[in-house]
Amino acid sequence: MKYDFDKVIDRTNTHSVKWDKSLLEEFFGTTDVLPLWVADMDFKCPQPVIDAVKKKADEGIYGYSWHKTAEYFDSISGWMKRRHNWEIDNDWIVFSPGIVPAINVILRTFSIPGDKIIVQSPVYYPFFSIIQNNGRQVVNNQLIYENKKYSFDFDDFEEKAKDPLTKIFILCSPHNPVGRVWTKNELTKLGEICLENDILVVSDEIHHDLILKGYKHTIFSDIKEEFKDISIIGTAPSKTFNIAGLKNSSIIISNEKLRERFTNAISGQNSLSLPNAFSIVATIAAYSEGDEWLDQVMDYVEDNFRFLKGYLEEYLPDIEMVKPEGTYLAWLDFSTLGMTDDERKDFMLTKAKVALDSGIMFGSGGEGFERINVACPRIILEECMNWIYKAIKSEKE
Ligand SMILES: Cc1ncc(COP(=O)(O)O)c(C=O)c1O
C-alpha cells in the first residue's frame, strides 16, 4: 500500500513526550512552540502494526505476556538477515524494554563504581547521565569535525582505552546526533583497539534501519569473529517503525558468557524480562511485514533532508547542515548567528517559537548546533524553518 506521510496528525493531548503541553512547559518553560525535538516520528506506523495492536486490544485481557515463541524470535532474526545480511541465532536475542535500561544494566554488570566508560560527544545525552547515575566516570573521546565531516579521533581513543580503569565503550552507530553511518574500516580500527585493551563494546544500533541512499550500515559484531566476544549489540523496532512507546528492544549477544551474565542481570536483578502485551504483537508485525512502510518512510525522510538543504541554501545560506548519512535527525550549525548557546536556546523558544534539541545538550562539540527531527510532514518542517527564518530576519533588522 502507499502511505501518506504528508498528512498532519494532531498529537496534542495524546500523552506524547514530544507534543504534550505539560511536558513542554516543564522542559522548555513554554507551550507555545512547534516541537521538532524528541526522536520519534509524527507519522502513523505500518498498517500491519496498527492491525496487530487493534486485534490485541480487542482480546480485552492484558495479562502477563510471554514473548519467547519461535514466531517472535524468527521475526527478529529474519529481519536482521533480510535487511542487514546478519545471521543471528535466536538464542542470542535477549528482550529489554529499551536500549537505555539495557545499557544501565550492562554498566552495573560489567563494570564497578569508579570505572571509566568511553563515549564520543556530541552524542545522545542520556549516555552521560546513566554513566554518572551508576557512579562510573565519563571519558569523552570527542569526535573530530573537520571539513564539515565528523570522524573518530583514533589516537585519543587509544590513549583512553589503555587506561586500566576503562572498561566499556558505548558506541553510537549510526551516530545520533551527527548522522554518520560509520564505515567498516572506521569500526574495525576502533574494534581492534578495544580488543587489544580488553574493552567491552556496547554498540547502540537503534538507528541502524534508518540509512540514507548510498550508505551502508555495518553491524559491529559482524565485522570479525573476535569482535563477537567483546560486544553487545542494541537493536530495536522502536525508531524504525515509530513504536517507541511500546517499549521493546533486542539486545543481541553472541558470546555465551556475556549473554548469560547480562540475562541474569536484566531478569534476576532488575526484573525487566517481561514485555508488555502490545509490544510483542507489534514487534512481530513490524519485523515480518514492515519492509514496505520503512522503504517509503525513508524515501520521505530523504526528501525532507533534501528540502531542508534547499531551504537553507536559498534563505539561510549562513546556516550549514552536516551531510546526513543516517537517522532522521538533522544537525545544523547555527554558530554564524553569533549567539551564545543560552542566547540561541532562548531565541529559538521565544522568537522563532520552535522546540529543538540544543546542540550543547549532546556534550562538548555540540556548541553552536541545533538538532532538528525531520520525521514529520513536510509542511511542519517548512513551518519550522519559516519561523526560524522570520525570527532571524527580524533580529537583523
Ligand atoms: C542512540 C539512542 N539510543 C537509545 C535511544 C532510546 O532507546 P530506548 O527508548 O530503547 O531506551 C535513543 C532515542 O532517541 C537513541 O537515539
The ligand as an ORCA input file, in Angstrom:
! r2SCAN-3c Opt
* xyz 0 1
  C      21.198      6.443     20.241
  C      19.948      6.174     21.006
  N      19.921      5.170     21.887
  C      18.812      4.888     22.600
  C      17.659      5.636     22.448
  C      16.449      5.311     23.259
  O      16.334      3.928     23.428
  P      15.190      3.249     24.251
  O      13.944      4.039     24.085
  O      15.100      1.883     23.638
  O      15.658      3.185     25.664
  C      17.653      6.706     21.539
  C      16.467      7.554     21.380
  O      16.491      8.626     20.848
  C      18.822      6.964     20.801
  O      18.874      7.954     19.895
*
